[in-house]
Amino acid sequence: MRVHHLDCAPMREIEPADGPESPLRPARAAGHVLLVETDSAGLVLVDAGIGLGDIERPSERLLDDWVEMAGPTLDPSATAVRQVEGLGYAAADVRHVVPTHLHRDHAGGLSDFPDAAVHLFEAELADGGKTPAQLAHGPKWVAYADAEGDTWHGFEGVRSLAGVSEDVLLVPLGGHTPGHAGVAVRDGARWLLHAGDAYMYHGEVDRPEPVTHPLMELVQMSGEVDRELRLANVARLRELARGGEVEVFCAHDPWELARYR
């Protein structure tokens, strides 16, 4: 197993929430994607970022209001497919994609991997995402019942993925969307947990007194479907991160992504 940390949806530059005294510098909000080289299941992509079709037809697939708000760079070289190719692979080598959810900045790249199996919870598939044009190619869905599964580090209903080793797991983290998931990946002796949009700023999980990002919190509140559930899951993620056995990160925090690059 080898894990690559990619930015497949760079967006508008944001300031750290700690203000001018922060050692962190302003950075573009990220689209943190994992590319996992497995021993037996080919390449596995965790989230898909913004795809080539989104860049070619942003008004149709991303919608103008969102583009104006989020400020994506719309750079083809940032797409998952181009970064996969840059690592010496072909798009067809990506046999599985595991989106944390189907919002446009996480699912746009699915159409660049039309032959891959796409793993998600049934509730997320039923919700259908924000822009149907991104899914018009007919993804090869593999949907999992929400109430079934195993226990992993205190999280219940965790699913291993059909055709993938048990080193990649789908973890229920509802609240941002109905079927929102985290994706756990074993990386050597440690576990990584990509928490998607369960939270959006490292201060929410890496300190005793949580700190939210004012801009990202507005984005979160405008889109979440169950705030109480989401905040309960953030509390569990905070506890998990504090335990030290699992490294937790979200999709859009550029300073978290920088730790791995």
C-alpha positions as CSV (number, residue, x, y, z in Angstrom):
1,M,0.0,0.0,0.0
2,R,1.2,3.5,-0.9
3,V,-0.9,6.6,-0.3
4,H,-0.6,9.9,-2.3
5,H,-2.2,13.1,-1.0
6,L,-3.4,15.2,-3.9
7,D,-5.2,18.6,-4.2
8,C,-7.9,18.1,-6.9
9,A,-10.1,21.1,-6.3
10,P,-8.0,24.1,-5.3
11,M,-10.3,27.0,-4.6
12,R,-10.4,30.6,-3.2
13,E,-7.6,31.7,-0.9
14,I,-8.5,31.7,2.8
15,E,-6.8,33.1,5.9
16,P,-6.2,30.9,9.0
17,A,-8.8,31.5,11.7
18,D,-6.2,32.3,14.3
19,G,-5.6,35.8,12.9
20,P,-2.4,37.7,12.1
21,E,-0.5,36.0,15.0
22,S,-0.9,32.6,13.4
23,P,2.3,31.0,12.0
24,L,0.1,29.7,9.1
25,R,0.0,31.6,5.9
26,P,-3.0,32.2,3.7
27,A,-3.7,29.3,1.3
28,R,-6.2,28.2,-1.2
29,A,-9.0,26.0,0.2
30,A,-8.1,22.5,-0.9
31,G,-9.8,19.5,-2.4
32,H,-7.9,16.8,-0.5
33,V,-7.9,13.5,-2.4
34,L,-6.2,10.3,-1.7
35,L,-4.8,8.0,-4.3
36,V,-4.1,4.6,-2.8
37,E,-1.9,2.1,-4.6
38,T,-3.2,-1.3,-3.4
39,D,-1.6,-4.7,-3.8
40,S,-4.6,-6.5,-5.3
41,A,-7.3,-3.9,-6.2
42,G,-5.4,-1.5,-8.5
43,L,-5.7,2.2,-7.7
44,V,-8.3,3.4,-5.2
45,L,-9.3,7.1,-5.3
46,V,-10.8,8.7,-2.1
47,D,-12.9,11.6,-3.4
48,A,-12.6,12.7,-7.0
49,G,-12.4,16.5,-6.8
50,I,-13.3,18.7,-9.8
51,G,-13.0,16.9,-13.2
52,L,-12.2,17.7,-16.7
53,G,-15.9,18.0,-17.6
54,D,-16.4,20.6,-14.9
55,I,-13.6,22.7,-16.4
56,E,-15.0,22.4,-19.9
57,R,-18.6,23.1,-18.9
58,P,-18.6,24.9,-15.5
59,S,-22.0,26.5,-15.9
60,E,-23.6,23.2,-16.5
61,R,-21.7,21.0,-14.1
62,L,-20.7,23.3,-11.3
63,L,-23.2,26.2,-11.7
64,D,-22.2,29.8,-11.9
65,D,-23.2,30.8,-8.4
66,W,-21.0,28.2,-6.9
67,V,-18.1,29.0,-9.1
68,E,-18.3,32.7,-8.1
69,M,-18.6,31.8,-4.4
70,A,-15.9,29.0,-4.2
71,G,-13.4,30.4,-6.7
72,P,-12.1,27.1,-8.1
73,T,-8.9,27.5,-10.2
74,L,-10.4,25.2,-12.9
75,D,-6.9,24.1,-13.8
76,P,-6.9,20.8,-15.8
77,S,-3.5,19.8,-14.3
78,A,-5.1,19.7,-10.8
79,T,-7.7,17.1,-11.8
80,A,-7.3,13.6,-10.4
81,V,-7.0,12.1,-13.8
82,R,-4.2,14.3,-14.8
83,Q,-2.4,13.8,-11.5
84,V,-2.9,10.0,-11.8
85,E,-1.3,10.2,-15.3
86,G,1.5,12.4,-13.9
87,L,2.4,9.5,-11.6
88,G,2.8,7.2,-14.5
89,Y,-0.6,5.5,-14.5
90,A,-3.6,5.5,-16.8
91,A,-7.2,6.5,-15.9
92,A,-8.2,2.8,-16.3
93,D,-5.8,1.8,-13.5
94,V,-8.2,3.5,-11.1
95,R,-10.6,0.6,-10.4
96,H,-12.4,2.0,-7.4
97,V,-13.5,5.5,-6.3
98,V,-14.8,6.2,-2.8
99,P,-16.4,9.6,-2.5
100,T,-17.1,10.9,0.9
101,H,-20.3,12.4,-0.6
102,L,-21.6,13.6,-3.9
103,H,-21.3,17.4,-3.7
104,R,-19.8,18.9,-6.9
105,D,-16.3,19.5,-5.6
106,H,-16.0,15.9,-4.5
107,A,-17.8,14.1,-7.4
108,G,-16.9,16.0,-10.5
109,G,-14.0,13.8,-11.3
110,L,-16.0,10.6,-11.3
111,S,-16.7,11.0,-15.0
112,D,-13.0,10.9,-15.7
113,F,-13.0,7.3,-14.4
114,P,-16.1,5.8,-16.0
115,D,-15.1,2.2,-15.6
116,A,-14.3,2.4,-11.8
117,A,-16.7,1.0,-9.2
118,V,-18.0,3.9,-7.0
119,H,-18.6,2.9,-3.4
120,L,-21.0,4.9,-1.1
121,F,-23.8,4.5,1.3
122,E,-27.4,4.0,0.0
123,A,-28.5,7.2,1.7
124,E,-25.9,9.2,-0.3
125,L,-26.9,7.6,-3.5
126,A,-30.6,8.4,-2.9
127,D,-29.7,12.0,-2.1
128,G,-28.1,12.3,-5.5
129,G,-25.7,15.2,-5.1
130,K,-26.1,18.8,-6.3
131,T,-25.5,18.7,-10.0
132,P,-26.9,15.7,-12.0
133,A,-24.9,16.6,-15.0
134,Q,-21.8,15.4,-13.2
135,L,-23.3,11.9,-12.9
136,A,-24.9,11.7,-16.4
137,H,-22.2,9.2,-17.5
138,G,-23.8,6.5,-15.3
139,P,-21.3,5.7,-12.6
140,K,-20.9,2.0,-11.6
141,W,-22.5,2.4,-8.2
142,V,-21.8,0.0,-5.3
143,A,-24.1,1.0,-2.6
144,Y,-24.1,-0.2,1.0
145,A,-26.9,-0.4,3.5
146,D,-26.6,2.3,6.2
147,A,-27.5,0.3,9.2
148,E,-25.2,-2.7,8.6
149,G,-21.4,-3.2,9.2
150,D,-18.7,-3.6,11.8
151,T,-17.2,-1.5,14.5
152,W,-14.0,0.4,14.0
153,H,-12.4,2.6,16.7
154,G,-15.8,3.2,18.2
155,F,-17.6,3.9,15.0
156,E,-20.4,1.5,14.1
157,G,-21.8,0.5,10.7
158,V,-18.3,0.6,9.1
159,R,-18.1,-1.3,5.8
160,S,-15.3,-3.0,3.9
161,L,-15.6,-2.5,0.2
162,A,-16.4,-5.1,-2.4
163,G,-13.3,-6.0,-4.4
164,V,-11.0,-4.0,-2.1
165,S,-8.9,-5.2,0.8
166,E,-10.0,-4.4,4.4
167,D,-7.3,-1.7,4.4
168,V,-9.9,0.7,3.0
169,L,-13.2,1.2,5.0
170,L,-16.3,3.3,4.6
171,V,-17.2,5.0,7.9
172,P,-20.6,6.6,8.5
173,L,-20.2,10.3,9.3
174,G,-23.6,11.7,8.5
175,G,-24.8,15.2,9.0
176,H,-23.2,17.2,6.2
177,T,-25.2,15.1,3.7
178,P,-27.6,12.2,4.5
179,G,-25.0,9.5,3.6
180,H,-21.8,11.4,4.2
181,A,-18.9,9.0,5.0
182,G,-15.4,9.1,6.1
183,V,-12.9,6.8,4.4
184,A,-10.3,5.0,6.6
185,V,-7.1,3.8,4.9
186,R,-4.4,1.7,6.5
187,D,-1.0,3.3,5.7
188,G,1.6,1.0,7.0
189,A,1.4,0.8,10.8
190,R,-1.1,3.7,11.0
191,W,-4.6,4.5,10.0
192,L,-5.7,7.6,8.1
193,L,-9.3,8.9,8.2
194,H,-10.4,11.2,5.4
195,A,-13.3,12.9,7.1
196,G,-14.6,14.6,4.0
197,D,-16.8,17.6,5.0
198,A,-17.7,16.4,8.4
199,Y,-15.6,19.4,9.5
200,M,-13.7,22.0,7.5
201,Y,-10.9,23.4,9.7
202,H,-8.3,21.7,11.7
203,G,-9.1,23.8,14.8
204,E,-12.4,21.9,15.1
205,V,-10.5,18.6,16.0
206,D,-7.0,19.3,17.1
207,R,-7.5,21.4,20.3
208,P,-9.5,21.1,23.5
209,E,-11.5,24.2,22.8
210,P,-12.7,23.8,19.2
211,V,-12.1,26.7,16.8
212,T,-14.1,27.0,13.6
213,H,-13.2,29.0,10.5
214,P,-15.7,31.8,10.0
215,L,-15.9,31.5,6.3
216,M,-15.9,27.7,6.2
217,E,-18.4,27.6,9.0
218,L,-20.8,29.7,6.8
219,V,-20.3,27.2,4.0
220,Q,-20.9,24.3,6.3
221,M,-24.1,25.8,7.8
222,S,-25.5,26.6,4.4
223,G,-25.2,23.0,3.2
224,E,-25.5,20.6,6.2
225,V,-28.6,18.6,6.5
226,D,-28.4,17.5,10.2
227,R,-26.3,19.9,12.3
228,E,-26.8,18.0,15.6
229,L,-25.6,14.7,14.0
230,R,-22.7,16.4,12.3
231,L,-21.5,18.1,15.5
232,A,-21.8,14.8,17.4
233,N,-19.6,13.2,14.8
234,V,-17.1,16.1,15.0
235,A,-16.8,15.4,18.7
236,R,-16.1,11.8,18.0
237,L,-13.5,12.7,15.5
238,R,-11.9,15.1,18.0
239,E,-11.7,12.2,20.5
240,L,-10.3,9.9,17.9
241,A,-7.6,12.4,16.8
242,R,-6.6,13.0,20.4
243,G,-6.1,9.2,20.9
244,G,-3.2,9.2,18.5
245,E,-4.0,5.9,16.8
246,V,-5.6,7.5,13.8
247,E,-4.6,10.6,11.8
248,V,-7.8,12.6,11.0
249,F,-8.1,15.2,8.2
250,C,-10.9,16.8,6.2
251,A,-11.3,17.7,2.6
252,H,-10.9,21.5,2.4
253,D,-8.3,22.5,5.0
254,P,-5.1,23.4,3.1
255,W,-2.9,23.4,6.2
256,E,-3.9,19.8,7.0
257,L,-3.0,18.8,3.4
258,A,0.3,20.6,3.7
259,R,1.3,18.1,6.5
260,Y,1.4,15.3,3.9
261,R,3.1,17.1,1.0
